[in-house]
Amino acid sequence: MASDTKGESKFFVFQSLQTSNLKSLFVDSSSAATSFGTTLAKSPLSHTQYPYVTGSSVLGIKYKDGILIAADCGGSYGSTLRYKSVERLKSVGKFSVIGGSGEISDFQQIMRYLDELTLNDRMWDDGNSIGPKEVHNYLCRVMYNRRNKFDPLWNTLILGGVKKGVKYLGMVSMIGVHFRENHVASGFGNHLARPIFRDEWKEELTLEEGILLLEKCFRVLLYRDRSAVNKIQIANVTEEGTTISKPYALQTHWEYKAFHNPTQGVEGSW
């Protein structure tokens, strides 16, 4: 009987130790969770300050009957041209088209803002619709507001439209800098396409001449900008409405002599 009593006492001691260890385990885990939550609450808010998937240049010009805006379909993940079917031209209401370069997810967020804006405008049902000037002013306020919060939308936006016979073409940067012009560009297009516009653009351009001019600029961008692809879209805005073409491939030529040995004659080259 004595041995049985000793065995039972050992069993109860082991069980009590096991229970106490489990209790301490639960106490430790809850206190750890509380400590983590307190640390998280005290930490400052953080925002994404660097773009990940980005689109390159967007170009816009006025022509005789309206506005033409063009963009390629490339999406770069860092320095890798990862996506080649990203459509970056969207209609806004009845009179406007927007094109965005920069962070693709931020551009999608801007489109959600614009969808809400146009929906609220339609709900008034007063026979009037917002035009390109109103949309451009709204985007200027949005971009500048987010810049002041140190949480910018990492985009440069090109917006064009026609309302009551008035052609409107403008741009706004990620910090709210904005202006209107007869031809605008974002990304590398500012450096490579704008000089071509200054030389060849004229106010009486026809639709065909305008498309050829945009294709020429995107061909130059394709040769010189590693983030560009040869698949583009062109949006046409007139008083009759907006149309956005399906993506199509540019005809390119790679047999130029300068492409065979681009560093020939350059001092210090290999």
BAVEX-937455 format. One record per residue (C-alpha): y, z, x; residue in one letter; residue number from 0; chain. Coordinates in steps of 0.1 Angstrom, whole numbers. Example, Ala and Ser with C-alpha at 12.3 -4.5 7.8 and 13.67 -1.06 7.14 Angstrom:
% residues 2
<rec><north>-45</north><up>78</up><east>123</east><res>a</res><n>0</n><chain>A</chain></rec>
<rec><north>-11</north><up>71</up><east>137</east><res>s</res><n>1</n><chain>A</chain></rec>
END
This chain:
% residues 270
<rec><north>0</north><up>0</up><east>0</east><res>m</res><n>0</n><chain>A</chain></rec>
<rec><north>23</north><up>8</up><east>28</east><res>a</res><n>1</n><chain>A</chain></rec>
<rec><north>20</north><up>-27</up><east>43</east><res>s</res><n>2</n><chain>A</chain></rec>
<rec><north>27</north><up>-42</up><east>9</east><res>d</res><n>3</n><chain>A</chain></rec>
<rec><north>59</north><up>-21</up><east>6</east><res>t</res><n>4</n><chain>A</chain></rec>
<rec><north>70</north><up>-33</up><east>40</east><res>k</res><n>5</n><chain>A</chain></rec>
<rec><north>64</north><up>-69</up><east>31</east><res>g</res><n>6</n><chain>A</chain></rec>
<rec><north>84</north><up>-66</up><east>-1</east><res>e</res><n>7</n><chain>A</chain></rec>
<rec><north>113</north><up>-50</up><east>17</east><res>s</res><n>8</n><chain>A</chain></rec>
<rec><north>113</north><up>-77</up><east>43</east><res>k</res><n>9</n><chain>A</chain></rec>
<rec><north>114</north><up>-103</up><east>15</east><res>f</res><n>10</n><chain>A</chain></rec>
<rec><north>143</north><up>-86</up><east>-2</east><res>f</res><n>11</n><chain>A</chain></rec>
<rec><north>162</north><up>-84</up><east>30</east><res>v</res><n>12</n><chain>A</chain></rec>
<rec><north>157</north><up>-121</up><east>38</east><res>f</res><n>13</n><chain>A</chain></rec>
<rec><north>167</north><up>-130</up><east>2</east><res>q</res><n>14</n><chain>A</chain></rec>
<rec><north>199</north><up>-110</up><east>4</east><res>s</res><n>15</n><chain>A</chain></rec>
<rec><north>208</north><up>-125</up><east>38</east><res>l</res><n>16</n><chain>A</chain></rec>
<rec><north>202</north><up>-160</up><east>24</east><res>q</res><n>17</n><chain>A</chain></rec>
<rec><north>224</north><up>-153</up><east>-7</east><res>t</res><n>18</n><chain>A</chain></rec>
<rec><north>252</north><up>-139</up><east>15</east><res>s</res><n>19</n><chain>A</chain></rec>
<rec><north>251</north><up>-169</up><east>37</east><res>n</res><n>20</n><chain>A</chain></rec>
<rec><north>254</north><up>-192</up><east>7</east><res>l</res><n>21</n><chain>A</chain></rec>
<rec><north>283</north><up>-172</up><east>-6</east><res>k</res><n>22</n><chain>A</chain></rec>
<rec><north>300</north><up>-174</up><east>27</east><res>s</res><n>23</n><chain>A</chain></rec>
<rec><north>294</north><up>-212</up><east>28</east><res>l</res><n>24</n><chain>A</chain></rec>
<rec><north>311</north><up>-217</up><east>-5</east><res>f</res><n>25</n><chain>A</chain></rec>
<rec><north>340</north><up>-194</up><east>4</east><res>v</res><n>26</n><chain>A</chain></rec>
<rec><north>345</north><up>-213</up><east>37</east><res>d</res><n>27</n><chain>A</chain></rec>
<rec><north>344</north><up>-247</up><east>20</east><res>s</res><n>28</n><chain>A</chain></rec>
<rec><north>369</north><up>-238</up><east>-7</east><res>s</res><n>29</n><chain>A</chain></rec>
<rec><north>393</north><up>-222</up><east>18</east><res>s</res><n>30</n><chain>A</chain></rec>
<rec><north>390</north><up>-254</up><east>39</east><res>a</res><n>31</n><chain>A</chain></rec>
<rec><north>398</north><up>-275</up><east>9</east><res>a</res><n>32</n><chain>A</chain></rec>
<rec><north>428</north><up>-253</up><east>1</east><res>t</res><n>33</n><chain>A</chain></rec>
<rec><north>440</north><up>-255</up><east>37</east><res>s</res><n>34</n><chain>A</chain></rec>
<rec><north>436</north><up>-293</up><east>37</east><res>f</res><n>35</n><chain>A</chain></rec>
<rec><north>455</north><up>-296</up><east>4</east><res>g</res><n>36</n><chain>A</chain></rec>
<rec><north>483</north><up>-274</up><east>17</east><res>t</res><n>37</n><chain>A</chain></rec>
<rec><north>486</north><up>-295</up><east>49</east><res>t</res><n>38</n><chain>A</chain></rec>
<rec><north>487</north><up>-327</up><east>29</east><res>l</res><n>39</n><chain>A</chain></rec>
<rec><north>513</north><up>-313</up><east>6</east><res>a</res><n>40</n><chain>A</chain></rec>
<rec><north>535</north><up>-303</up><east>35</east><res>k</res><n>41</n><chain>A</chain></rec>
<rec><north>532</north><up>-336</up><east>53</east><res>s</res><n>42</n><chain>A</chain></rec>
<rec><north>560</north><up>-362</up><east>49</east><res>p</res><n>43</n><chain>A</chain></rec>
<rec><north>555</north><up>-393</up><east>27</east><res>l</res><n>44</n><chain>A</chain></rec>
<rec><north>545</north><up>-424</up><east>46</east><res>s</res><n>45</n><chain>A</chain></rec>
<rec><north>548</north><up>-461</up><east>37</east><res>h</res><n>46</n><chain>A</chain></rec>
<rec><north>534</north><up>-493</up><east>51</east><res>t</res><n>47</n><chain>A</chain></rec>
<rec><north>559</north><up>-506</up><east>76</east><res>q</res><n>48</n><chain>A</chain></rec>
<rec><north>540</north><up>-535</up><east>89</east><res>y</res><n>49</n><chain>A</chain></rec>
<rec><north>528</north><up>-567</up><east>71</east><res>p</res><n>50</n><chain>A</chain></rec>
<rec><north>491</north><up>-575</up><east>72</east><res>y</res><n>51</n><chain>A</chain></rec>
<rec><north>484</north><up>-608</up><east>53</east><res>v</res><n>52</n><chain>A</chain></rec>
<rec><north>515</north><up>-630</up><east>56</east><res>t</res><n>53</n><chain>A</chain></rec>
<rec><north>526</north><up>-664</up><east>45</east><res>g</res><n>54</n><chain>A</chain></rec>
<rec><north>548</north><up>-687</up><east>66</east><res>s</res><n>55</n><chain>A</chain></rec>
<rec><north>578</north><up>-709</up><east>58</east><res>s</res><n>56</n><chain>A</chain></rec>
<rec><north>592</north><up>-718</up><east>24</east><res>v</res><n>57</n><chain>A</chain></rec>
<rec><north>617</north><up>-747</up><east>21</east><res>l</res><n>58</n><chain>A</chain></rec>
<rec><north>642</north><up>-755</up><east>-7</east><res>g</res><n>59</n><chain>A</chain></rec>
<rec><north>666</north><up>-783</up><east>-12</east><res>i</res><n>60</n><chain>A</chain></rec>
<rec><north>689</north><up>-797</up><east>-40</east><res>k</res><n>61</n><chain>A</chain></rec>
<rec><north>685</north><up>-833</up><east>-50</east><res>y</res><n>62</n><chain>A</chain></rec>
<rec><north>702</north><up>-856</up><east>-75</east><res>k</res><n>63</n><chain>A</chain></rec>
<rec><north>684</north><up>-843</up><east>-106</east><res>d</res><n>64</n><chain>A</chain></rec>
<rec><north>674</north><up>-808</up><east>-97</east><res>g</res><n>65</n><chain>A</chain></rec>
<rec><north>657</north><up>-785</up><east>-71</east><res>i</res><n>66</n><chain>A</chain></rec>
<rec><north>627</north><up>-790</up><east>-49</east><res>l</res><n>67</n><chain>A</chain></rec>
<rec><north>609</north><up>-760</up><east>-33</east><res>i</res><n>68</n><chain>A</chain></rec>
<rec><north>579</north><up>-763</up><east>-10</east><res>a</res><n>69</n><chain>A</chain></rec>
<rec><north>555</north><up>-740</up><east>7</east><res>a</res><n>70</n><chain>A</chain></rec>
<rec><north>522</north><up>-743</up><east>26</east><res>d</res><n>71</n><chain>A</chain></rec>
<rec><north>490</north><up>-725</up><east>15</east><res>c</res><n>72</n><chain>A</chain></rec>
<rec><north>483</north><up>-705</up><east>46</east><res>g</res><n>73</n><chain>A</chain></rec>
<rec><north>478</north><up>-667</up><east>48</east><res>g</res><n>74</n><chain>A</chain></rec>
<rec><north>476</north><up>-651</up><east>82</east><res>s</res><n>75</n><chain>A</chain></rec>
<rec><north>457</north><up>-619</up><east>88</east><res>y</res><n>76</n><chain>A</chain></rec>
<rec><north>477</north><up>-607</up><east>119</east><res>g</res><n>77</n><chain>A</chain></rec>
<rec><north>475</north><up>-637</up><east>142</east><res>s</res><n>78</n><chain>A</chain></rec>
<rec><north>444</north><up>-652</up><east>126</east><res>t</res><n>79</n><chain>A</chain></rec>
<rec><north>450</north><up>-679</up><east>100</east><res>l</res><n>80</n><chain>A</chain></rec>
<rec><north>425</north><up>-663</up><east>77</east><res>r</res><n>81</n><chain>A</chain></rec>
<rec><north>433</north><up>-678</up><east>42</east><res>y</res><n>82</n><chain>A</chain></rec>
<rec><north>441</north><up>-715</up><east>35</east><res>k</res><n>83</n><chain>A</chain></rec>
<rec><north>444</north><up>-715</up><east>-3</east><res>s</res><n>84</n><chain>A</chain></rec>
<rec><north>472</north><up>-690</up><east>-9</east><res>v</res><n>85</n><chain>A</chain></rec>
<rec><north>497</north><up>-703</up><east>-35</east><res>e</res><n>86</n><chain>A</chain></rec>
<rec><north>531</north><up>-690</up><east>-29</east><res>r</res><n>87</n><chain>A</chain></rec>
<rec><north>552</north><up>-708</up><east>-55</east><res>l</res><n>88</n><chain>A</chain></rec>
<rec><north>555</north><up>-693</up><east>-90</east><res>k</res><n>89</n><chain>A</chain></rec>
<rec><north>575</north><up>-701</up><east>-121</east><res>s</res><n>90</n><chain>A</chain></rec>
<rec><north>600</north><up>-675</up><east>-134</east><res>v</res><n>91</n><chain>A</chain></rec>
<rec><north>609</north><up>-679</up><east>-171</east><res>g</res><n>92</n><chain>A</chain></rec>
<rec><north>620</north><up>-714</up><east>-183</east><res>k</res><n>93</n><chain>A</chain></rec>
<rec><north>645</north><up>-724</up><east>-156</east><res>f</res><n>94</n><chain>A</chain></rec>
<rec><north>634</north><up>-710</up><east>-122</east><res>s</res><n>95</n><chain>A</chain></rec>
<rec><north>608</north><up>-712</up><east>-95</east><res>v</res><n>96</n><chain>A</chain></rec>
<rec><north>604</north><up>-687</up><east>-67</east><res>i</res><n>97</n><chain>A</chain></rec>
<rec><north>587</north><up>-690</up><east>-33</east><res>g</res><n>98</n><chain>A</chain></rec>
<rec><north>579</north><up>-662</up><east>-10</east><res>g</res><n>99</n><chain>A</chain></rec>
<rec><north>571</north><up>-658</up><east>27</east><res>s</res><n>100</n><chain>A</chain></rec>
<rec><north>560</north><up>-626</up><east>43</east><res>g</res><n>101</n><chain>A</chain></rec>
<rec><north>535</north><up>-600</up><east>31</east><res>e</res><n>102</n><chain>A</chain></rec>
<rec><north>514</north><up>-615</up><east>3</east><res>i</res><n>103</n><chain>A</chain></rec>
<rec><north>507</north><up>-582</up><east>-15</east><res>s</res><n>104</n><chain>A</chain></rec>
<rec><north>545</north><up>-574</up><east>-16</east><res>d</res><n>105</n><chain>A</chain></rec>
<rec><north>551</north><up>-609</up><east>-31</east><res>f</res><n>106</n><chain>A</chain></rec>
<rec><north>525</north><up>-601</up><east>-58</east><res>q</res><n>107</n><chain>A</chain></rec>
<rec><north>543</north><up>-568</up><east>-65</east><res>q</res><n>108</n><chain>A</chain></rec>
<rec><north>576</north><up>-588</up><east>-69</east><res>i</res><n>109</n><chain>A</chain></rec>
<rec><north>559</north><up>-611</up><east>-93</east><res>m</res><n>110</n><chain>A</chain></rec>
<rec><north>549</north><up>-581</up><east>-114</east><res>r</res><n>111</n><chain>A</chain></rec>
<rec><north>585</north><up>-570</up><east>-115</east><res>y</res><n>112</n><chain>A</chain></rec>
<rec><north>596</north><up>-605</up><east>-126</east><res>l</res><n>113</n><chain>A</chain></rec>
<rec><north>569</north><up>-607</up><east>-153</east><res>d</res><n>114</n><chain>A</chain></rec>
<rec><north>582</north><up>-575</up><east>-167</east><res>e</res><n>115</n><chain>A</chain></rec>
<rec><north>618</north><up>-588</up><east>-165</east><res>l</res><n>116</n><chain>A</chain></rec>
<rec><north>610</north><up>-620</up><east>-184</east><res>t</res><n>117</n><chain>A</chain></rec>
<rec><north>589</north><up>-601</up><east>-209</east><res>l</res><n>118</n><chain>A</chain></rec>
<rec><north>618</north><up>-578</up><east>-217</east><res>n</res><n>119</n><chain>A</chain></rec>
<rec><north>641</north><up>-608</up><east>-220</east><res>d</res><n>120</n><chain>A</chain></rec>
<rec><north>618</north><up>-625</up><east>-245</east><res>r</res><n>121</n><chain>A</chain></rec>
<rec><north>615</north><up>-594</up><east>-266</east><res>m</res><n>122</n><chain>A</chain></rec>
<rec><north>652</north><up>-596</up><east>-275</east><res>w</res><n>123</n><chain>A</chain></rec>
<rec><north>644</north><up>-629</up><east>-292</east><res>d</res><n>124</n><chain>A</chain></rec>
<rec><north>681</north><up>-639</up><east>-292</east><res>d</res><n>125</n><chain>A</chain></rec>
<rec><north>676</north><up>-676</up><east>-283</east><res>g</res><n>126</n><chain>A</chain></rec>
<rec><north>688</north><up>-670</up><east>-247</east><res>n</res><n>127</n><chain>A</chain></rec>
<rec><north>667</north><up>-668</up><east>-216</east><res>s</res><n>128</n><chain>A</chain></rec>
<rec><north>676</north><up>-656</up><east>-181</east><res>i</res><n>129</n><chain>A</chain></rec>
<rec><north>685</north><up>-683</up><east>-156</east><res>g</res><n>130</n><chain>A</chain></rec>
<rec><north>682</north><up>-686</up><east>-118</east><res>p</res><n>131</n><chain>A</chain></rec>
<rec><north>715</north><up>-668</up><east>-112</east><res>k</res><n>132</n><chain>A</chain></rec>
<rec><north>704</north><up>-637</up><east>-131</east><res>e</res><n>133</n><chain>A</chain></rec>
<rec><north>669</north><up>-637</up><east>-114</east><res>v</res><n>134</n><chain>A</chain></rec>
<rec><north>685</north><up>-641</up><east>-80</east><res>h</res><n>135</n><chain>A</chain></rec>
<rec><north>709</north><up>-612</up><east>-86</east><res>n</res><n>136</n><chain>A</chain></rec>
<rec><north>680</north><up>-590</up><east>-98</east><res>y</res><n>137</n><chain>A</chain></rec>
<rec><north>660</north><up>-598</up><east>-67</east><res>l</res><n>138</n><chain>A</chain></rec>
<rec><north>690</north><up>-589</up><east>-44</east><res>c</res><n>139</n><chain>A</chain></rec>
<rec><north>692</north><up>-555</up><east>-61</east><res>r</res><n>140</n><chain>A</chain></rec>
<rec><north>655</north><up>-549</up><east>-58</east><res>v</res><n>141</n><chain>A</chain></rec>
<rec><north>652</north><up>-558</up><east>-22</east><res>m</res><n>142</n><chain>A</chain></rec>
<rec><north>683</north><up>-538</up><east>-12</east><res>y</res><n>143</n><chain>A</chain></rec>
<rec><north>671</north><up>-508</up><east>-32</east><res>n</res><n>144</n><chain>A</chain></rec>
<rec><north>637</north><up>-508</up><east>-15</east><res>r</res><n>145</n><chain>A</chain></rec>
<rec><north>654</north><up>-512</up><east>19</east><res>r</res><n>146</n><chain>A</chain></rec>
<rec><north>675</north><up>-481</up><east>12</east><res>n</res><n>147</n><chain>A</chain></rec>
<rec><north>643</north><up>-461</up><east>5</east><res>k</res><n>148</n><chain>A</chain></rec>
<rec><north>629</north><up>-472</up><east>39</east><res>f</res><n>149</n><chain>A</chain></rec>
<rec><north>601</north><up>-488</up><east>20</east><res>d</res><n>150</n><chain>A</chain></rec>
<rec><north>610</north><up>-525</up><east>21</east><res>p</res><n>151</n><chain>A</chain></rec>
<rec><north>592</north><up>-553</up><east>4</east><res>l</res><n>152</n><chain>A</chain></rec>
<rec><north>583</north><up>-574</up><east>34</east><res>w</res><n>153</n><chain>A</chain></rec>
<rec><north>594</north><up>-608</up><east>21</east><res>n</res><n>154</n><chain>A</chain></rec>
<rec><north>620</north><up>-635</up><east>23</east><res>t</res><n>155</n><chain>A</chain></rec>
<rec><north>624</north><up>-651</up><east>-11</east><res>l</res><n>156</n><chain>A</chain></rec>
<rec><north>636</north><up>-686</up><east>-20</east><res>i</res><n>157</n><chain>A</chain></rec>
<rec><north>647</north><up>-691</up><east>-56</east><res>l</res><n>158</n><chain>A</chain></rec>
<rec><north>659</north><up>-722</up><east>-73</east><res>g</res><n>159</n><chain>A</chain></rec>
<rec><north>665</north><up>-734</up><east>-108</east><res>g</res><n>160</n><chain>A</chain></rec>
<rec><north>686</north><up>-755</up><east>-132</east><res>v</res><n>161</n><chain>A</chain></rec>
<rec><north>702</north><up>-742</up><east>-164</east><res>k</res><n>162</n><chain>A</chain></rec>
<rec><north>728</north><up>-760</up><east>-185</east><res>k</res><n>163</n><chain>A</chain></rec>
<rec><north>731</north><up>-787</up><east>-159</east><res>g</res><n>164</n><chain>A</chain></rec>
<rec><north>740</north><up>-763</up><east>-131</east><res>v</res><n>165</n><chain>A</chain></rec>
<rec><north>717</north><up>-764</up><east>-100</east><res>k</res><n>166</n><chain>A</chain></rec>
<rec><north>712</north><up>-731</up><east>-83</east><res>y</res><n>167</n><chain>A</chain></rec>
<rec><north>694</north><up>-725</up><east>-49</east><res>l</res><n>168</n><chain>A</chain></rec>
<rec><north>695</north><up>-692</up><east>-30</east><res>g</res><n>169</n><chain>A</chain></rec>
<rec><north>676</north><up>-669</up><east>-8</east><res>m</res><n>170</n><chain>A</chain></rec>
<rec><north>673</north><up>-632</up><east>-2</east><res>v</res><n>171</n><chain>A</chain></rec>
<rec><north>658</north><up>-614</up><east>28</east><res>s</res><n>172</n><chain>A</chain></rec>
<rec><north>638</north><up>-582</up><east>29</east><res>m</res><n>173</n><chain>A</chain></rec>
<rec><north>669</north><up>-561</up><east>35</east><res>i</res><n>174</n><chain>A</chain></rec>
<rec><north>689</north><up>-577</up><east>7</east><res>g</res><n>175</n><chain>A</chain></rec>
<rec><north>709</north><up>-602</up><east>27</east><res>v</res><n>176</n><chain>A</chain></rec>
<rec><north>715</north><up>-632</up><east>3</east><res>h</res><n>177</n><chain>A</chain></rec>
<rec><north>734</north><up>-664</up><east>0</east><res>f</res><n>178</n><chain>A</chain></rec>
<rec><north>734</north><up>-698</up><east>-19</east><res>r</res><n>179</n><chain>A</chain></rec>
<rec><north>732</north><up>-732</up><east>-2</east><res>e</res><n>180</n><chain>A</chain></rec>
<rec><north>723</north><up>-768</up><east>-7</east><res>n</res><n>181</n><chain>A</chain></rec>
<rec><north>692</north><up>-763</up><east>15</east><res>h</res><n>182</n><chain>A</chain></rec>
<rec><north>675</north><up>-731</up><east>25</east><res>v</res><n>183</n><chain>A</chain></rec>
<rec><north>645</north><up>-721</up><east>45</east><res>a</res><n>184</n><chain>A</chain></rec>
<rec><north>625</north><up>-690</up><east>55</east><res>s</res><n>185</n><chain>A</chain></rec>
<rec><north>603</north><up>-681</up><east>84</east><res>g</res><n>186</n><chain>A</chain></rec>
<rec><north>601</north><up>-707</up><east>112</east><res>f</res><n>187</n><chain>A</chain></rec>
<rec><north>617</north><up>-731</up><east>89</east><res>g</res><n>188</n><chain>A</chain></rec>
<rec><north>650</north><up>-715</up><east>97</east><res>n</res><n>189</n><chain>A</chain></rec>
<rec><north>647</north><up>-728</up><east>132</east><res>h</res><n>190</n><chain>A</chain></rec>
<rec><north>627</north><up>-760</up><east>128</east><res>l</res><n>191</n><chain>A</chain></rec>
<rec><north>636</north><up>-774</up><east>93</east><res>a</res><n>192</n><chain>A</chain></rec>
<rec><north>672</north><up>-765</up><east>89</east><res>r</res><n>193</n><chain>A</chain></rec>
<rec><north>684</north><up>-787</up><east>117</east><res>p</res><n>194</n><chain>A</chain></rec>
<rec><north>665</north><up>-816</up><east>101</east><res>i</res><n>195</n><chain>A</chain></rec>
<rec><north>682</north><up>-808</up><east>67</east><res>f</res><n>196</n><chain>A</chain></rec>
<rec><north>716</north><up>-808</up><east>84</east><res>r</res><n>197</n><chain>A</chain></rec>
<rec><north>710</north><up>-842</up><east>98</east><res>d</res><n>198</n><chain>A</chain></rec>
<rec><north>693</north><up>-859</up><east>68</east><res>e</res><n>199</n><chain>A</chain></rec>
<rec><north>701</north><up>-841</up><east>36</east><res>w</res><n>200</n><chain>A</chain></rec>
<rec><north>726</north><up>-857</up><east>12</east><res>k</res><n>201</n><chain>A</chain></rec>
<rec><north>737</north><up>-847</up><east>-22</east><res>e</res><n>202</n><chain>A</chain></rec>
<rec><north>724</north><up>-879</up><east>-39</east><res>e</res><n>203</n><chain>A</chain></rec>
<rec><north>688</north><up>-876</up><east>-27</east><res>l</res><n>204</n><chain>A</chain></rec>
<rec><north>663</north><up>-891</up><east>-51</east><res>t</res><n>205</n><chain>A</chain></rec>
<rec><north>631</north><up>-872</up><east>-60</east><res>l</res><n>206</n><chain>A</chain></rec>
<rec><north>610</north><up>-895</up><east>-37</east><res>e</res><n>207</n><chain>A</chain></rec>
<rec><north>635</north><up>-891</up><east>-8</east><res>e</res><n>208</n><chain>A</chain></rec>
<rec><north>635</north><up>-853</up><east>-13</east><res>g</res><n>209</n><chain>A</chain></rec>
<rec><north>597</north><up>-851</up><east>-12</east><res>i</res><n>210</n><chain>A</chain></rec>
<rec><north>595</north><up>-872</up><east>19</east><res>l</res><n>211</n><chain>A</chain></rec>
<rec><north>621</north><up>-850</up><east>36</east><res>l</res><n>212</n><chain>A</chain></rec>
<rec><north>602</north><up>-818</up><east>28</east><res>l</res><n>213</n><chain>A</chain></rec>
<rec><north>569</north><up>-834</up><east>40</east><res>e</res><n>214</n><chain>A</chain></rec>
<rec><north>586</north><up>-844</up><east>73</east><res>k</res><n>215</n><chain>A</chain></rec>
<rec><north>598</north><up>-808</up><east>78</east><res>c</res><n>216</n><chain>A</chain></rec>
<rec><north>563</north><up>-794</up><east>71</east><res>f</res><n>217</n><chain>A</chain></rec>
<rec><north>548</north><up>-819</up><east>94</east><res>r</res><n>218</n><chain>A</chain></rec>
<rec><north>571</north><up>-806</up><east>122</east><res>v</res><n>219</n><chain>A</chain></rec>
<rec><north>562</north><up>-770</up><east>112</east><res>l</res><n>220</n><chain>A</chain></rec>
<rec><north>525</north><up>-778</up><east>114</east><res>l</res><n>221</n><chain>A</chain></rec>
<rec><north>529</north><up>-791</up><east>149</east><res>y</res><n>222</n><chain>A</chain></rec>
<rec><north>549</north><up>-762</up><east>162</east><res>r</res><n>223</n><chain>A</chain></rec>
<rec><north>541</north><up>-731</up><east>140</east><res>d</res><n>224</n><chain>A</chain></rec>
<rec><north>506</north><up>-716</up><east>146</east><res>r</res><n>225</n><chain>A</chain></rec>
<rec><north>508</north><up>-700</up><east>111</east><res>s</res><n>226</n><chain>A</chain></rec>
<rec><north>513</north><up>-732</up><east>92</east><res>a</res><n>227</n><chain>A</chain></rec>
<rec><north>486</north><up>-753</up><east>76</east><res>v</res><n>228</n><chain>A</chain></rec>
<rec><north>486</north><up>-789</up><east>64</east><res>n</res><n>229</n><chain>A</chain></rec>
<rec><north>480</north><up>-781</up><east>28</east><res>k</res><n>230</n><chain>A</chain></rec>
<rec><north>513</north><up>-778</up><east>8</east><res>i</res><n>231</n><chain>A</chain></rec>
<rec><north>527</north><up>-774</up><east>-27</east><res>q</res><n>232</n><chain>A</chain></rec>
<rec><north>560</north><up>-787</up><east>-40</east><res>i</res><n>233</n><chain>A</chain></rec>
<rec><north>578</north><up>-774</up><east>-71</east><res>a</res><n>234</n><chain>A</chain></rec>
<rec><north>602</north><up>-796</up><east>-90</east><res>n</res><n>235</n><chain>A</chain></rec>
<rec><north>629</north><up>-779</up><east>-113</east><res>v</res><n>236</n><chain>A</chain></rec>
<rec><north>650</north><up>-800</up><east>-136</east><res>t</res><n>237</n><chain>A</chain></rec>
<rec><north>667</north><up>-795</up><east>-170</east><res>e</res><n>238</n><chain>A</chain></rec>
<rec><north>634</north><up>-804</up><east>-186</east><res>e</res><n>239</n><chain>A</chain></rec>
<rec><north>616</north><up>-775</up><east>-170</east><res>g</res><n>240</n><chain>A</chain></rec>
<rec><north>595</north><up>-766</up><east>-140</east><res>t</res><n>241</n><chain>A</chain></rec>
<rec><north>564</north><up>-782</up><east>-125</east><res>t</res><n>242</n><chain>A</chain></rec>
<rec><north>544</north><up>-771</up><east>-95</east><res>i</res><n>243</n><chain>A</chain></rec>
<rec><north>521</north><up>-796</up><east>-79</east><res>s</res><n>244</n><chain>A</chain></rec>
<rec><north>485</north><up>-789</up><east>-69</east><res>k</res><n>245</n><chain>A</chain></rec>
<rec><north>479</north><up>-783</up><east>-32</east><res>p</res><n>246</n><chain>A</chain></rec>
<rec><north>475</north><up>-815</up><east>-12</east><res>y</res><n>247</n><chain>A</chain></rec>
<rec><north>470</north><up>-823</up><east>25</east><res>a</res><n>248</n><chain>A</chain></rec>
<rec><north>497</north><up>-838</up><east>47</east><res>l</res><n>249</n><chain>A</chain></rec>
<rec><north>490</north><up>-869</up><east>67</east><res>q</res><n>250</n><chain>A</chain></rec>
<rec><north>493</north><up>-860</up><east>104</east><res>t</res><n>251</n><chain>A</chain></rec>
<rec><north>494</north><up>-878</up><east>137</east><res>h</res><n>252</n><chain>A</chain></rec>
<rec><north>481</north><up>-862</up><east>169</east><res>w</res><n>253</n><chain>A</chain></rec>
<rec><north>483</north><up>-891</up><east>193</east><res>e</res><n>254</n><chain>A</chain></rec>
<rec><north>518</north><up>-885</up><east>207</east><res>y</res><n>255</n><chain>A</chain></rec>
<rec><north>518</north><up>-886</up><east>245</east><res>k</res><n>256</n><chain>A</chain></rec>
<rec><north>536</north><up>-852</up><east>246</east><res>a</res><n>257</n><chain>A</chain></rec>
<rec><north>505</north><up>-836</up><east>229</east><res>f</res><n>258</n><chain>A</chain></rec>
<rec><north>481</north><up>-848</up><east>255</east><res>h</res><n>259</n><chain>A</chain></rec>
<rec><north>497</north><up>-828</up><east>283</east><res>n</res><n>260</n><chain>A</chain></rec>
<rec><north>525</north><up>-807</up><east>269</east><res>p</res><n>261</n><chain>A</chain></rec>
<rec><north>533</north><up>-789</up><east>302</east><res>t</res><n>262</n><chain>A</chain></rec>
<rec><north>535</north><up>-820</up><east>323</east><res>q</res><n>263</n><chain>A</chain></rec>
<rec><north>566</north><up>-819</up><east>345</east><res>g</res><n>264</n><chain>A</chain></rec>
<rec><north>574</north><up>-783</up><east>336</east><res>v</res><n>265</n><chain>A</chain></rec>
<rec><north>584</north><up>-763</up><east>366</east><res>e</res><n>266</n><chain>A</chain></rec>
<rec><north>559</north><up>-735</up><east>373</east><res>g</res><n>267</n><chain>A</chain></rec>
<rec><north>532</north><up>-748</up><east>349</east><res>s</res><n>268</n><chain>A</chain></rec>
<rec><north>495</north><up>-749</up><east>358</east><res>w</res><n>269</n><chain>A</chain></rec>
END
